Amino acid sequence: MSVGKFPYLLRDISTYAGEATPHSKIDAHGVVAMTLANAQANPITLQDVPGDGTKREVRIKRRQRDTKALTTTAVSCDHVLTPARLEDTISISKQRGIAWYLPDDLLAQYEKEAMANVSGPGTLSGVSRELVEVMFGGANGLLQGIGEDIWGLISYGKNIGESPAVSTAVTLNIPQVVTTQPLTSGIAKLLYDFQRNGFHGRPQVVGSGLFHNYALTQPYKNLDSFGANSAMAMASLDFWPDIDLATNTTNANSIVVFEPGAIQLVERLEYTGVFGGVKPGASEFGVIGIPVNVNGRIANVKFDAQLKYFDCPTTLTDLYSNQESTYAKGWALIMKKDFAVWQIPADAYRHEDRLRSVNGALRYTVTNS
């Protein structure tokens, strides 16, 4: 072995493994991607002007639609209604974060390429290539936590495609043998329920298990024994595979169908505007975006990021073990996201309205018999 500053040739695993590089793989966190990349995605920001870092209270104003019960067969000048405006206050309820530390003496052993500053996927200017790789290596854990938090926040409205209407999971059977026209099962039922509940746009289906298997077979489909082509039916919806839903339900074959626009991500990006940039105390604040590819759709998940330099030995707590230790001089990269979800409220429709308690989210348990 040669002796010197660089005793061997160091090659990055991604040079050879490409998309198979283990630390950069991101699982299918479909609900996160759907809230950011569906056609009606419009994240609600708790800021007066997006990008200025301020925090403001946000309220959503709305009205209930009128029903036949409010009409009359004898119009009179002394019969009136007073349209009422309702308001909902939006707030942040969740935070997910992670932090890494790289000591100076470790960085000193890395090659120049790893130590060099790069532009990075955001507004931080002082981050090194090595820290960018660390950050992307931690993205999957962050997104998994955010995905599970979002599932925990979601509420499910009534499905009036059922009689009586229910808010619990409905069985959606995809027949194995189709010799007659299946009007009350499979994609036909999903699309019927979507319209029956007054939804508009393309169904946004998030889930895993059997429906994921079903979606994967569609490019190879042609006419079935009845004469229908399920690939054409599947082309009318968007499917977002999600591995997190299985851990938040009692059935691994669950799916949730959303109306576009009926659910939105709520977020605050704190380290922007006057709250971003280099600050006294050897810290730089900014926003970093992690691109997430789910079924060919790219969602850019943005995080607040702090790059902090410890210029003296410092006592820090390990996030995993919760043990305190003294750390030498070095760099810490801290990422966080403050977020919540907003949905169509349960009282969006009057009590006598046929859509009372419908909120744009329906859940199913998929079977294949």
TATAFEN-V944636 format. One record per pair of residues at least 12 apart in sequence whose ideal C-beta (glycine too) atoms are under 8 Angstrom apart, sorted by the first residue. I is the first residue (numbers start at 1). J is the second residue. Records with the same first field share a line. If there is no record, write none. Layout:
I=J + J
This chain:
6=111
10=111
23=133 + 136 + 137
24=133 + 136 + 137
25=140
26=139 + 140 + 143 + 290 + 292 + 293
27=140 + 143 + 144 + 243
28=208 + 240 + 241 + 242 + 243 + 294 + 295
29=143 + 144 + 146 + 147 + 242 + 243 + 244 + 292 + 294
30=147 + 206 + 207 + 240 + 241 + 242 + 244 + 245 + 294 + 295
31=147 + 150 + 151 + 154 + 206 + 240 + 242 + 244 + 245 + 256
32=143 + 146 + 147 + 150 + 292 + 299 + 301
33=240 + 292 + 294 + 297 + 299
34=204 + 206 + 238 + 240 + 258 + 294 + 299
35=150 + 263 + 264 + 265 + 341
36=265 + 299 + 300 + 301
37=294 + 297 + 298 + 299
38=204 + 238 + 258 + 260
39=201 + 202 + 260
40=201 + 260 + 261
41=264 + 265
42=261 + 264
43=264 + 265 + 266 + 267
44=58 + 90 + 264 + 265 + 266 + 267 + 342
45=58 + 266 + 267 + 268 + 269
46=58 + 90 + 91 + 92 + 266 + 267 + 268
47=268 + 269 + 272
51=269 + 272 + 273
52=272 + 273 + 274
53=269 + 270 + 271 + 272 + 273 + 274 + 275 + 276
54=273
55=268 + 270
57=89 + 90
58=89 + 90
59=87 + 88 + 89 + 90
60=87 + 88 + 90 + 342
61=85 + 86 + 87
62=85 + 86 + 87 + 88 + 345 + 348
63=83 + 84 + 85 + 86
64=84 + 86 + 347 + 348 + 349 + 350 + 353
65=349 + 350 + 353
66=81 + 350
67=350 + 352 + 353
69=350 + 352
86=345 + 347
88=342 + 345
90=266 + 340 + 342
91=266 + 340
92=266 + 267 + 268 + 338 + 339 + 340
93=153 + 340
94=146 + 149 + 153 + 338 + 339 + 340
95=336 + 337 + 338 + 339
96=142 + 145 + 146 + 149 + 336 + 337 + 339
97=142 + 334 + 335 + 336 + 337
98=138 + 141 + 142 + 319 + 334 + 335 + 336
99=319 + 332 + 333 + 334 + 335
100=131 + 134 + 135 + 138 + 332 + 333
101=316 + 327 + 330 + 331 + 332
102=130 + 131 + 134 + 330 + 331 + 332 + 333
103=327 + 328 + 329 + 330
104=328 + 329 + 330 + 331
105=328 + 330
106=330
107=128 + 130 + 330 + 331
110=130
113=129
114=128 + 129 + 130
115=128 + 129 + 130
116=128 + 129
117=129
118=132
120=132 + 288
121=288 + 289 + 290 + 291
122=286 + 287 + 288 + 289 + 302 + 305
123=271 + 272 + 276 + 286 + 287 + 288
124=284 + 286 + 288 + 305 + 307
125=284 + 286
126=278 + 284 + 307
127=307 + 333
128=331
131=307 + 331 + 333
134=333
135=288 + 290 + 305 + 333 + 335
136=290
138=335
139=290 + 292
142=290 + 303 + 335 + 337
143=290 + 292 + 301
144=244
146=301 + 337 + 339
147=242 + 244
148=244 + 247 + 248
149=339
150=265 + 339 + 341
151=244 + 245 + 248
152=248
153=340 + 341
154=256 + 263 + 341 + 343 + 361
155=343 + 346 + 359 + 361
156=168 + 256 + 359 + 361 + 362 + 363
157=197 + 344 + 346 + 357 + 358 + 359 + 360 + 361 + 362
158=356 + 357 + 358
159=193 + 197 + 362
160=196 + 197 + 354 + 355 + 358
161=189 + 192 + 193 + 196 + 197 + 362
165=357
167=357
168=363
169=249 + 251 + 254 + 363 + 364 + 365
170=193 + 362 + 363 + 364 + 365
171=364 + 365 + 367
172=185 + 186 + 189 + 190 + 211 + 255 + 364 + 365 + 366 + 367
173=185 + 186 + 366 + 367 + 368 + 369
174=186 + 187 + 210 + 211 + 214 + 366 + 367 + 368
175=368 + 369
176=368 + 369
177=225
178=224 + 225 + 226 + 228
179=225 + 226
180=226
181=226 + 228
182=226
186=230
187=230 + 233 + 234
188=233
190=203 + 205 + 237 + 257 + 364
191=203 + 233 + 236 + 237
193=257 + 362
194=257 + 259 + 362
197=259 + 355 + 358 + 362
198=355 + 358
199=259 + 262 + 360
200=259 + 260
201=259 + 260 + 261
202=236 + 237 + 238 + 260
203=236 + 237 + 238 + 257 + 258 + 259
204=237 + 238 + 240 + 257 + 258 + 259 + 260
205=237 + 238 + 239 + 240 + 255 + 256 + 257 + 258
206=239 + 240 + 241 + 242 + 245 + 255 + 256 + 258
207=241 + 242 + 245 + 253 + 254 + 255 + 256 + 366
208=241 + 242 + 243 + 245 + 246 + 252 + 253 + 254 + 255
209=246 + 251 + 252 + 253 + 254 + 255 + 366
210=253 + 366 + 367 + 368
211=239 + 253 + 255 + 366
212=239 + 241
214=366 + 368
215=234 + 239 + 241
218=230 + 231 + 234
219=231
238=297
239=295
240=294 + 295 + 297
241=294 + 295
251=365
253=365 + 366 + 367
254=363 + 364 + 365 + 366
255=363 + 364 + 366
256=361 + 362 + 363 + 364
257=361 + 362 + 363 + 364
258=360 + 361
259=344 + 360 + 361
261=360
262=343 + 344 + 359 + 360 + 361
263=341 + 342 + 343 + 344 + 360 + 361
264=341 + 342 + 343
265=339 + 340 + 341
266=339 + 340 + 341 + 342
267=302 + 337 + 338 + 339 + 340
268=338 + 339
269=287 + 302 + 304
270=304 + 338
271=285 + 286 + 287 + 304 + 305 + 306
272=286 + 287
282=308 + 309 + 310 + 311
283=306 + 307 + 308 + 309
284=306 + 307
285=304 + 305 + 306 + 307
286=304 + 305 + 307
287=302 + 303 + 304 + 305
288=302 + 303 + 305 + 335
289=301 + 302 + 303
290=302 + 303
301=337
302=337
303=335 + 336 + 337
304=335 + 336 + 337 + 338
305=333 + 334 + 335
306=332 + 333 + 334 + 335
307=331 + 332 + 333 + 334
308=331 + 332 + 333 + 334
309=329 + 330 + 331 + 332
310=327 + 329 + 330 + 331 + 332
311=329
312=329
313=326 + 327 + 328 + 329
314=326 + 327
315=327
316=332
343=359 + 360 + 361
344=358 + 359 + 360
345=359
346=359
